[in-house]
Amino acid sequence: MRWSIPCGIVALCLGLSSQAGAQVIWNLDNIVEKPAKFDRQEVKSRPDAWPRLDRGAFICRTEDDLLRLAASRRGEPVATPNCQVIRSATAVSIVKRAGPGRTQVSITDQNGTGGWTDAWLPEKAPPIGGKGVTIR
């Protein structure tokens, strides 16, 4: 007699829950987001800024600082040059060339800020994506 009442309540709850579960209708169209449709057309890449100093290039405040940097790279004892390392590709304007290893540049985004670099900056931009480059 003690167990008959709780068993009856459990049976009644199970019967009600099974009937209630059968009445639930899941409308997943409103819950699940459909994936976005992408335009598969070719994206045109913009040409990189040119001329530019790439990451790792040095820019020195004066031409004398650039010469001291070159001397310190050769292992000569010189005063510390006033130079900075370029952290990301930086667009520049060429002001003056003093040989293949000395170029005075002006940083494009900063008003007149610039200096001297030993980075190779040819007159014409290199081909984009390696097109036209032959490696032997």
Secondary structure, 3 states (H helix, E strand, C coil): CCCHHHHHHHHHHHHHHHHHHHHCCCCCCCCCCCCCCCCCCCCCCCCCCCCEECCCCEEECCHHHHHHHHHHHCCCCCCCCCEEECCCCEEEEEEEECCCCCEEEEECCCCCCEEEECCCCCCCCCCHHHCCCCCC
